[in-house]
Amino acid sequence: MPHLFSIFLHLLFFKLVAPVTFRHHRYDELVRMLYKVHNECPYITRVYSIGRSVKGRHLYVLEFSDYPGTHEPLEPEVKYVGNMHGNEVLGRELLLQLSEFLCEEFRNGNQRIVRLVEGTRIHIMPSMNPDGYEVAAAQGPDTFGYLVGRNNANGVDLNRNFPDLNTYIYYNEKNGGPNHHLPLPDNWKSQVEPETKAVIQWIRSFNFVLSANLHGGAVVANYPYDKSFEHRVRGFRHTANTPTPDDKLFQKLAKVYSYAHGWMHQGWNCGDYFPDGITNGASWYSLSKGMQDFNYLHTNCFEITLELSCDKFPRQEELQREWLGNREALIQFLEQVHQGIKGMVLDENYNNVANAVISVSGINHDVTSGDHGDYFRLLLPGTYTVTATAPGFDPETLIVTVGPGEPKLVNFQLKRSILQATPKRKAPNSGHRNKVLPKKVQPQAAGKKELKMKQSQRGPA
């Protein structure tokens, strides 16, 4: 009898949750789906908008976290972006399915998902181009207008619309200059579309560590750089392998997705062959002003591009197979944010130091600490020389050995520079006792108590 009662409760629970539905979702249905997931998991989700499209549709994001709306120090932020090209729709549907899956599995007590949600802040944007999607969806999957709906309502390809920072980094690599957080032109807001502007402001507002951008038209995991070192040669686009300083790490991230995917790793897909199911973007074709390179060159975020289907607008009956082929890969990729090193950058009084630069010897790409003083640096297993620097402080260098498991906790406590801290001599009888003070760092609180609590929760790697 108790067994029959438990079966009844199990069936009742799944009836209330409602089964996963494998179908295409127009804009209004997408919004309802996001709020449905939020209503089913209100304590671990939040729905927010980062802005509006040309035609006024919201660019919605669904957040998963044990403290939605709050950045917890030492907890990394990761994002998925789908449907950047309006007619490439599989990513949009996969992200809706992923949202339902995370909610249901968390409620069911799946410990892998519980650990992921409690230790990671996940942001899911199913559609960056809702206007383009509506055009493509009105046409449907059966017609021959392959590119209809690709661009936004102004006819602009959003993945060719970000400020071009590759030209600057290639110059700096030859002649010296910053290797990270390259500045934007003063007039950048007037040069980009509303959707692009919203995404740029979004990724500048959150200290994202890892990201994937979901596309269609091929089956391959594409990693930066997307733009070749010599983008045009005699008027033609020049295709050539153009690696970042983190090339081995990016290859590993791409392979994690490819080999967890049902068939991407096999290489032969859609008439193309990519060894291991991965490719450097510029070695495939050179692309300027793309979102993937922009993330790497302007923020702390490492982004790859996932091409997930030969058919840009697959039939509804194909969605379940695609979900089953991508589900494990989507989860494994999120878990990749937990590798390398992370820690706090503090001053002598345990105040957080924001915007400290974290440099790894031998890798010409730095990252910075966030507003709370925490930093995250994705690294492959190995031994590294890591240095933290900040204006007004002496640098601190540590030797760190990174293993294949959880990230190593590496904290820095910077001392005020003696030159900065020495009082300025005054002429006799000046009547003033002012001192030259160090440049003030204005962190946001994450004090000793919170740091110790977070360290005790996670423990050493």
N, C-alpha and C positions, 0 to 999 in steps of 0.2 A: 504493500500500500504506500509506504513512504516513497518507494521508487516511482510509482505512478504519479504521485504528487509532485516529485521533482521534475518529471518529464512535462507535466502540465505547466509548472512555473517556467521551465525552459522555453516551451512553445509560446507562452504568453509574453515572455520577455522579447523574443524575436519578432513577435507580431507587433508589439509596441514600437520596437526600434524601426521596423519596416525594412524589407529586403533591399539590397543594393539594386538599383535599376540601371541597366546598360542601355542608355539612349543619349541622343544629343540634347543639349540644353540651350535654349535661346536665353537672351539676357535676363528677362524677368524670372525664368525658371532657375537660372544660375544664382540669382540673388536669393530666391526662396530656398534653394539647396544650402547655401552658406548659412543662412539663419536657422534652417532646420538642424544642421549639425551643431550650431551654437546652442540651440535650445535643448538638444539632447545631452550636450556636454558643457553646461554653462560655466563650470568652475575651472575648466582648462582651456577655454577658447575665448576669442574676442574677434569681432568683425569690425574692420575699420576701412576707411577710404583714403587713398593717398592723393586723390584729385579726380578730375573729370576728363573725359575724351572730348574731341572736337564737338560732338553732338550732345555733350552734357551727360553721358553715361558715367557712373561712378567706376573708378578703378579699385575694386574691392580686394581686400586681403583678409584671409582667415588666419589668425594666430593661434598656435598651440603652445601652452606653457603652464607650469603649475602656479605661476603668478602672472596671469595675462595682463598685459599693459605695463609690465615692470621689467627693467633690466636688472637681473641679479648678477652681482660681480662674480667673475670667473665662470659664468654660464654663457657659452657661445651662442651667437645668433646665425641662423642659416635660412636661406630663402629658395623658393621655387617660383619661376615666372613662366606662364604658359601663354599661348595664343598671341604672341607678338606680331606674327603675320596672321591676319584674320582668317585666311583660308586654310591654315594649318591647325586643325582642330583637335587632334588626338591628345595633345598635351593638356588642353583645357579639360577634357573629359577625365583623363587620368588623374589630374589634380583634384577634381571633385570626388572621384572614387577614393583617392588617398585620404581625403578629409574625412569621409565617412568611415573608412577603415581605421584610422587612428582613433577616432572617437569610440567606435564600437569595441575595438580591442582593448582600449584603456578601461572601458566600463566592464569588460569581461575579465580584467585582471591579468591580461597578457603581460608578463614581467618584462619582456623585451621592450614593448611599447611603453609601459609605465616608466622604465628607466630612461627611455628616449625623451619622453615628454617632460619628465621631472628634471632632466639634466641638460635640456636644450630648449632654446626659444626658436620655434619654427614659424616661418611666415610663408603662406601659400597664396600666390596671386594667380587665379585660374586664367584670367584674360587681361592682357595689357592693351589689346586692340578690340574692344567690344563693338565698335562701329564697323570695322572691317568684317568681323564675324557675322554680323547681321546681314551684310551684303552677300557673303558666301553662303550662308544658310538659306537665304531666300532663293538662291540659285539651286542649291541642293547638290548631292554628290554625283548625280547621273549625267550632268552636262559637261561640255568640253572646255568651259572657260577656266582653264587651269589656274590663272592668276587673279581671277575675280575675287575681290575682298582682301587681297594680300596687304594692300596699303591702308593707311588710315583715311578718314573722310576727306582730308585735303590732298589725297593722292600721294602721300609720302611714305616711303619704306622706313619704318621705325628702326630697323636694324642697320640703317645707313644714315642715322640722324643724330648720333652722339658726337660731341666735340672730338676732333681728331687729335689724340694725344700721342699716337704712335710716332708721328713725325718728330716730336720733341724728344721722346725717349731714345729714338735711334740717333739723333744728334748728340744727346747727352752721353750715350754709350761711347761715342767716338771722341768727344771733346770734353767730357766731364760735366757734371750737373746733377740735379736731383734724380733719384732712381725710384721715387714713389710719391704718391699724393701730388701729382703734377697739377699746377693751377689751371683754372679755366679762363678763357678770354673774358674780358669785362662785359662784353655784349652777348654772352652765350645764351641768355634766356630768350633773346629775340631771334636766335638762329635755330631754335629747335621747336618741335611740335609740342602741344599741350601734354600728350601722353609721355613723351620723352622728358620734358621738364619735370613732370610729377615723379617719374622714376628716379631722376637724378637727385631731386630734393629728398626723396625717400631713402636712397642709399647713402646720402650724406647725413641723415638723421639717425641712422642705426649703425652700430659697429658690426656690420655683417662680416663673417669669416669665410663662409662657403656658400656657393650658389650654383644653380643649374637653370638654363634657359631652354625650354622645351619647344622643338620645332618638328617639321615633317617634310617629306619629300626624299628622304634617304634613311638608312638605318646605320648610324655611326655616332660615337662619342667624340666630339670635336673640341680640342683644347687650344689655348692661345699660343702665339699670337695669330690673329686672323688676317692681319695686314702684313704682307711681305716687306722685307727691308727695302727693296726697290719695287714699289707698288706698280709703277708704270715704266716700261722700257720701250722707247721709240713709239709711244702712243698706245702700247698694248699692256694689259695687266700681266705682271710677272709673277708666276707661281713658283715659290721656293720655300722650303722648310725654314721657318723663322721662329726659333725657340725662345721662350722667356728664360730668365735666370733660374726659374723653378721648373724647368722642363721635365725632369724626372718625376717630380711630385705630381705635376699635371698628368703625365702619362699614367701614373699609378691611379689617380682619381678616375680617369677615363676608363681604365681597365676594370676597376671595381664595378662600375656600372655595366660595362660591356659583358663581363663574365657572369654577373648576376642576372643579366637579361636572358630571356628564353633563347634567343638566336643571334643577337647582335655580334657576339664574339666569334661566330663562325666565319665572318669576313665577307662572304658572298651574299649581297642583298641588293635588290633593286637594280641589278645589272652592273653594280660596282663591286670592287674588291678592296677592303681595308684590312690589313693584317691586324688581328686581335680585335677587329671592330672599332678601332680608334684612328684618329688622324690629327695632325697639326693643321689648324685651320688654313694657314697660308700655303701649305703644301698641297692642299686640295684646290682652293681658289682664293685669291687675295681679295679681302673685303675691308673697305675703309669705313671708319666711323661706326663700328659695331659696338654692341653693348658689352660683349665678353671682354674685349681689350680695355674698354673704359673702366670696368669694375677693377681690374688689376692695376691700372695706372693711376687711378684717382682715389681709390679707397683701399681698405685692408682686405677686401673681398676677393677670393679666388673663385672665378666662375668658369664653367665649361658649358658647351652647347650640346644638347642631346637631340639628334635627328632620329625620330622614333617610328616612322612609317613610310613605306613607299608611296602610299596614297595619302595625299594631303588631307582629304576629307573622306575617311573610311566609312563604309556603310555601317549602319547601326548594329547589324548582326555580327560585325567583326570586333566590336568594342570589348566583349567579355574576354576573347582570346588575347587581345592586346593588353588588357588589365592583368591577366594572369602572367603574361610574358614580362611585364614591367614592375609588378608589385614588389618583389624581393629587391630588385635593383633600386627602386625609389627609397626603400627603407635603408638599404646598405649605404647608399650615398649620403643620406642624412647622418649616419653614424660616423662617417669619415671626418666630421668636424672635430671628433674627439681623438686627436693625434698630435704629435709634436710637443710643443711646450706652451704653457700659459702661466700667468702669475700677475702679481700686483707690483706697481711701481710706486714707492712711497718715499717721502722725505724723512728726515731724522726724527720728526715729531709724529710720524705715522699718518701724515696727511697724504691723500692721493695726488699723484702727479699725472695730470692729463697731457696728452700729446707728446709723451716721451717717445723717442725713436728707438726701436729695437732692431739691432743690426746683427746679422749672422755672417761671420767671416767666410768668404768664398761664395756667397750668394748675393749678388748685387741687386737686392730688392729688400727694402726695409718695411716694417710695419710700425704702427704707433699705438700707444695706449689710448683707451677711450676716456670719456668724461669721468668715469668712476675709477680711473687709474689701472684698470685691468687690461691685459693684452693677450693676444692669441697668435701663435706663430705655427702654422702647419709645417711639419718637417717629416722626412723619412727617418727611419731608425739610423742612428749613427752618433758620433761625438762631434760637438760643435762648440765654437767659441762665440759667445753671445754677449753683446754690449748694449747697455741702456744709457742713453744720453738725453739731457734736457737743458734748456737755457738756464743759466744760473747755478748749475750743479756740476760736480765732477762726475765724469763717466764711471760706470762700474762694469767690469768684465768678468764673466763666469765661464767655466768649462762645463758643458752639459752633455750627458749621455742620454740619448732618446731611445726608448725601446719600442717594440711593435704594438704595445697595448695602449692603455690610457695615456693621456698627455702628462708629461713631467711638469710638476709644479715648481716654477723657478721665479722667486720673488726678488726684486731689486729694491735696495734702500739707498737712495742717493744723498750725498752730503753736499751742503752748500759750498760753492766755490769760494776759496779763501779770498780771491781778488774781489768777488762780489760782496763778501760779508765784512770786509775791513772798513771801519769808519773812515770817512774822508776827512783829512786834516783841515782845520779851519784857521784863518788868520787870528791872532790875538785880539781880544775885545770885540769879536764879531757879533757877540750877543745872541748867537744861534748855536744850537746843539744838534742840528739835523745830521742824519747819517745817510750815506748812499745805500739804499736798501736793494736787495736782490729783486729781480723781476718776479712779480707775484704770480704764483700759479693758483688758479681758481678751480680746484677740483670739486666734485660733488661727493658728498659724504659716503664713505664706506670705511668706517673706523676700525680700531683694533679689534673690538668685540666681534664685529661682523666678519672681519677677515679670519680671525681664529675659528669662529663657528664654521665658516665655509671650508677652511682647511681641515678641520676635524671631521666634517662630513665626507670629504673626498679622500683625505689621506694622501700620502706620497704615492707616486706612480711606481 
